[in-house]
Amino acid sequence: MASASGGCQPLFLFVPVNDDAKELLKNPHNKNLLRSSEGEDGFGIGHRRSSSGDPSILATVGRNGDIQVEHVLFSGIHCSFVIHEKSKFVLFYDQSKNSSCKVYGGEHECPFEKGRTPRRVVVTPDCNICIGMGGKESDLLQFRLVWSKITTDEIPRYAEERKSWVFPISLPPYLARTVDEVDTAVQFARETRVEIGEQSFRMRFRNLNRLGGGTFGEVHKALDLDTGDLMAVKTLYRPLSDLTDRQREMVNREIKLLFNLKHVPDRVFSHMLRALIFLHEQGIIHRDVKPENVLYLGSGGGLRFQLADFGLANSQSVAKTRSGTPKFWAPEVCHQREQTTKLDVWSLYATMVWLLNIDDFRSMEGISQDMGWRTIEKIAALKGHWLENFRDMAAVDPKERATASDILERHLQKKRRTQPTRLQPPRKVRANGPNKYRP
């Protein structure tokens, strides 16, 4: 979201409500964040880089914050607005020593719950639009969030666009930091959610958009209002008490299965890569990798996935005919070019796109042979999804496409990481200009 003049625009205004909060507008340390919109003065959030140096932090508030509060009751960093690493929605963190922040207001109001840590909640144009902080009742300073002309669904796009902005250099004039800041700083990248079976807090979420429906209910893409994670939520058309014993048994079995399948994409990916490595080492191409040919054995944490149906498999030295399912074809299959084991890598990528339903891929039925691989190519260029670091599986030129061994090694590196480190970069894929290979 850039202005007509090319400047960076704030995601929302942090507008002071009471007199004590309005005094912050006069603080010279805060002048670089001052903005006005429709007659209201406030602090722009998002259009400047935070002095914290962390690109995921939009702004901090406190004695040493981007918005400076010179008050003895406030910590060095009292609270922060942070972009969620994966979903790109905005979280408000209470980092005060005495938990003296509160949020409220909006159609989907979701205040802090006592005992839940870390103290964080999602903020959107219709969720938690008022914030109080400081004092016994957390109302010493009161603010309203006045969002730009943006919907909840558009917030992740803003966060992605913000990565490419060139921010003016505008560090606050004070550079001193106190022990308070270290004491109250939250290591955002290391936070993990308590497993459902080990905690008693209710899950609070809001639906974003409908993904599909079935016999007993419909499924929505939803936003967890306490963690900022995206998830799928199935809502039953009728309460369990209205179902027959057989129907209740089916629903409960589905719930149990879904509860145990948190890591299905990760496990499918690992097991299928190992299957392809075994085949490819023998010089064999499966030629029909797709969701229907992925079978599973066991249950719960003991699930194992296997690649099935070798009816179209062939030796790399003699494979020539077009075979398989067009939606999962690699470009070289579509255009009847030389077939190598790399075509299975493409098909596995397309299978994972289907499993994760990236960009609503499952709904694309009856597409032409050419449209199938072109759709996968476009999805591979997208950012922020589970497969982002494996886009070289979908390189149009097989010579530039990763092998199954390459991808498994990178995937295992990612799982072994205990500290945030840079992943092995994907192979370079021609994105602009003429591509000699392109059909």
N, C-alpha and C positions, 0 to 999 in steps of 0.2 A: 504494500500500500504506500505509494509515493505520491506526493503532491504534484500539481501541474507544473510547478517550477523545479521539480526533481528532488525536493527535500523529503526527508523521512517524516512520516506522520505517526503520532502516538496511537497506540491501540485503544487507550482510554484515558480520561482525565481523572485524577485522584483529587476530588473537590472537597475542600474543608467545609464543614457544616457549622460547627460551633465557633465561638470567638477565639478560644485558645488555639484551635487548629488553624484559623485564619491568620494568626500571628506568624505562622511559618512562612506565609507568602512574603513577609517583609524581611525574612532572613537572607542576607546577601549571599550566603553559601548556596541557597536554593534557586537562585535566579536563572540558572541555565535550564531548569526544568519547567519554568513558568509558561503556561499556555492558557489561551482563552477560547471558549467556544460557546456561541449563542448566548453571550452575556454572562457566562460563568467563568471564574478564574480558578485555576487549579494547577496541579503538577502533571505534565505529560508523562505517561508511562509507555516506554517502548521505543521512542524516537531518538533516544540517546543511549550510548553504551554505558552500562553500569561501571562505576569505579572499582567494583569488586574484581574486574578482570575476567569473570566467568560469563561467557556469551549466553548461557542459559538463564542468567539472572537478569530480569528486566529492570528492577530497581530495588534498593534496600531503604529501610527507614530506621533511624536511630541516631544516637549521638555521633556516630561515625558513618552514617548512611548517606546514600545519594540525596535523600531528603533528610536534612539534618534537624534533629530535635534536641535543643539544648535544655534538657530537663533531667534532674537527678533520678527520676523514676524510670528513665528509659535506658536500655542496654545499649552497648556499642552498636550492635545490629539487632534491632528489636523485632523486625519482621521483614519479609521479602516477597516479591512477586517473581515466580520462577516458571520457565517454560518446561513442561514435562518432556523428558528426553525422547520418548517414542511417539506419544499421541499428539504432542505439540499444543495441548491445551495449557491454560495458565493456572497455577496453584498459588495460593496464599499461605505462607509459612509463618507461624507464630514462633519466634525464636527468643522471646523474652524469658527472663529467669523465673518469673512468677506467673507465667501463662496469662498475661494481662491483655490479650487481644481477643476480640470477638467478631463474628461475622453474622449478618442476618439480612433479610429482605430479598424480594424477588419471588417469582412463581415457584422456583425450585430451591427455596431456602434450605441450606444445609449447614447449620451451626456446628462448631467444634463439639465433639463428644468427650466427656470427662474420662480420662484414663487412656484414651487412644493416642498412641504416639507413632510417628512424629505428629505434632499439631499442624495439620495442613488440610486444606479443602480447595476444591475447584472454585474459580470465579468465572462467570460468564455474564452476558447481558441480562439474563433472567435468573441468575443464581448468585446469592450472596453479594448484593449490590451495595451494602452498607458495611462499614468497618469501624469499630471502636477500639481504642487502645489506651493503656495507662490508667492508673487509679484503681480503687477497690472494685468499682463496677465496670471497669474497662471502657470508660466513657470520657476520660480526660480529654482525649482528642477524638473527634468524630468526622468521618469522611463518607462521601458517596462516590461510587464508580460510575462515571458517565462515559459510556462506550461510544466509539466512533460508529459511523454507519456501517456496521458489520454484524452479521448473524453469528450464532454460536458455531454453526458448521464451517464458517469461513475463518475462524481463529487459527487453525493449523496452517492454512495457506499464508496468513500474515506472518506466522512464525518462520515458515520456510523462506518467504521473500526477504525477511529481515536479515537472514544470513548473508545476503549479497550486498547489503547496504554499506556505503562508506560513511561512517559516523564522523562527525566533527570531533576533534580532540578537545575535551572540556572536562578535565579532572577537577574536582573541587579544590579550592585553595588550601584546605587543611589536609595534611598528609599523615598526621600522627594517628596512631592506632593504640587502643588501650587493651588491657587484658580482657575486658568485657567482650570485645569483638571475638576473640579466640574462644572464650567460654561459650558464647551463644551461637557461633557459626554452625550451620548444619551441613554435613557432608552429603549434599543432595544425591550425588551419583551412587552412593553406597547404601541408600535406604532400600530395605526390602519389606515386603508385606508379610504379615503373620499369616500362616496357613489357615484356611477356613476352619479346619477341624480343631485348631488350637486356640481359638478366640471366640468371645461371646458377643462381639459387636455385630449389629445388623449391617447388611450391605445396603448402601445408599447409592442410587444411580438414577440417571435420567436417560430415556430413549432418545436416539438421534434420528435414525431412519430405519425403515422396515427392510429386512433382508429376505424374508420369505415366510411361508406358512405351511402347516401340515394338518394332520387329522385332529390333533388335540389343541393346537395353539399356533401362535405366530412368533417369529424370531425378529428381534430388532438389534441393530448395532447400538450399543449403549456406552455411556461414560460413567465410570466409577467416580463418584463425587468426593471420595476420601483419598484416593490415590492418583487420579488422573489417568488411570489405565482405560484402554478400550476393551470391550468384551461383547459377547453375544448373549442376549437375554431372551429366553422363551417364556411367553405368557400364555397360560392355559385359557381356552375359551370359556370353560366352566370350572368351578371349584372341584377339588378332588372328591368331595362328599357327594357330588352329583354323578360321578362316574361309576360304572359297574366294577366289580372286583377285578375282572380281567383287564379293564382299561386302567385301573389304578396300578395294577401290577406292571403293565407296560410303561406307564409314566414313571413309576419309581425306578424301574430298571434303566430307563433312559437317563434319569437324574444321576443314578449311581455311576453309570458309564461315563457321563460327561464330567462328573466330579473327579474321576480317576484319570481322565484323558487330558489334563492340563498341558502336557508336553508332547502331545501327539505329533504336531508338525515337526518338532525337533527329532523325534524318534523315527518317524517315517523317512525324513531326509537322510539321517545317518544310515538306516538299514538299507535303503534303496541305493545309496552311493556304494555301500559295501557290495551289494549284489551286482551292480554294474562293473565295479572294479574286478570282481571274480570273472565275469563273462568276458570283459574286454581283454583281460590278460590271456584268455584262450583265443583271442581273435574273433569272438562272436558278438554280433550286434543283435539286441533283442528286437528292435524295430517296431515295438507296439507298447511302449511304456505309457500308461495312462491310469487314471484312478481305478477303473474297473479291474485292472490287473494287479492291484496292490491288495493282498490278503493279510489278515492278522490272525494270530494264535494267542491263546492265553487271555488274561483279563487284568484289569487294574494296572498296578505297577509292573506286572510281568508280561505286558504286551510285546509281541514280536511281529514285525511286518516282513512279508515275503513277496518277491516278484514272481508272478505266475504267467501262464499262457505263453509257451514258447513256440506256438504254431507258426509264427512268422519270422522266428529267429533264423539267422543265416551267418555264414562265415563272411568276414569282411572282404575277403578276396573275390567272392562271387556275388555278393548282394548288389542287385541292380534295380529290380522292379519297385514300383511305388507300393507301399503296404502300410498298414496301420490305420489310425484315425486322423483325418485331415486337421482337426482342431489342434492336435498335438504334434503335427508334422514339423520337422525342421525345414528351413528354406530349400536345402539341397534335395530333399525328398520331393518337395512340391515341384521343383523344376528339373527333376530327373538328372541330377548331377552325381558325381562320385559319392558313394556312401561309405562313411567311416563310423567308428564307435562314438564319435562326437555327436551323432544325431540322437543317440540315447540321452546324452547330457541335456540337449535342448528339450527333449520330450519330458525329462524329469523336471526341468524348470517349469514347463507348462503345467505339469501335473501338480506341482507345489502351488503355482498361481491359482489353479482350480481349487485345491484344498483350502487355501487361505482366502479364496474369493477376492483376490486383489482386483480393484477397479471393476467389480461386479462381473468377473470373467465367466462365472457359471451360467449367467443368463444369456450368453452369446451363443445361441444354438443356430444351426443351419447356416453358419457363415461360410463363405467361399474358401477354397483351398488357399488362395493368396492372402485373404484377410486373416486367417488363423495366425500365420507366423508374423505378419505385420502387427497384429494386436499384441502379441507377446513382445515384440521388439519395442513397442511404445511403453508397455508396462515395465520393461526392464530399465527404461530411462527415468521412471518415476523415483522419487525419494521418500524415505520415511516408512517403508514397509519391511517385512521380515526378511525378504530376499535381497535387500538393497546391496549387501556386500558380495552378492554372488551373481551380479548382472552379466559377468563374462560367460556364464552358462548359456546366455542368449545372444552371443555375438553372431551376427549374420554369416560371417566368413568362418567356416569350420577351423581354419588354420589359426584364427584368433580366439577360438572358443576354448575354455578350460577343459581339462580332463576330469573324470570322476575322482581320480587320486588327488589332483590339485584342490578340488573343492572340499573333499573330506578333510584334508590336512588343515585347510583354512578354517573349516567349521570346528574342528577339534581344538584349534588354537583359541578360537573365540570362547569355547566352553571352559577352557582351562584358565582363562584370564581371571586374576583376583584383583588386579588394579587396572584402572582405565588406561589402556595402551592402544596405540594405533594398530589397526588390523593390517595384515598383509594386503597391499593395494590390489584391486582387481586388474586383470589384463586390460590394456588399452584397446578400446573399440572405437572405430571411426564413427564419430557422431555428426560431423559436418563435412561438407564438400563431397566430391564424387567418390564412390566406393567401387573399385574395379570389380569386386566380387558380386555386388548387388545385382539381382536378376533384373 
